């Protein structure tokens, strides 16, 4: 798991997202792969997981697009 900032076109940060593998949350019954969701460190996620993606980089790129 890792956290990354959401940034606008000017580079201003306005939130945070977590990137994780389905195996990090085995109780969730997610398909294998990488996911992201809006989430601040130490807080519950703000929405459903987005994915699966084949790699961590793909999940990060999708979250930042």
C-alpha positions in Angstrom: 0.0 0.0 0.0 1.1 3.5 -0.7 -0.4 7.0 -0.6 -0.2 9.6 -3.3 -1.5 13.1 -3.7 -4.2 14.2 -6.1 -2.9 17.3 -8.0 -4.5 19.7 -10.4 -3.0 21.0 -13.6 -1.0 23.6 -11.7 0.5 21.0 -9.3 -1.7 22.1 -6.3 -2.4 19.1 -4.1 -6.1 18.7 -3.1 -6.4 15.2 -1.6 -4.9 11.8 -1.3 -5.4 8.3 -2.7 -4.2 4.8 -1.7 -2.9 2.3 -4.1 -3.0 -1.4 -3.1 -3.2 -5.0 -4.3 -6.3 -7.0 -3.8 -4.3 -9.4 -1.6 -3.8 -6.5 0.9 -7.6 -6.8 1.7 -8.4 -10.5 1.4 -11.8 -10.1 3.1 -13.0 -7.8 0.3 -13.2 -10.6 -2.4 -11.7 -8.2 -5.1 -10.4 -9.7 -8.3 -6.6 -10.0 -8.4 -4.7 -6.9 -9.4 -4.0 -3.3 -8.3 -6.6 -0.8 -7.1 -6.8 2.7 -5.9 -9.4 4.7 -3.8 -9.6 8.2 -2.4 -8.2 7.9 1.1 -6.1 9.9 3.6 -3.6 7.9 5.6 -5.2 6.6 8.8 -8.8 7.2 7.5 -11.5 5.1 6.0 -11.6 5.2 2.1 -13.9 7.8 0.5 -15.5 5.6 -2.1 -15.2 2.2 -3.8 -12.0 0.7 -5.1 -11.2 1.5 -8.7 -9.6 -1.3 -10.7 -8.3 -3.9 -11.1 -5.2 -2.7 -13.0 -2.2 -4.9 -14.1 0.4 -2.8 -12.3 0.8 -0.3 -9.5 1.8 2.3 -12.1 -1.4 1.8 -14.1 -3.5 2.3 -11.0 -1.5 5.5 -10.1 -1.9 6.9 -13.7 -5.6 6.2 -13.7 -6.1 7.9 -10.3 -4.2 11.0 -11.5 -6.0 11.3 -14.8 
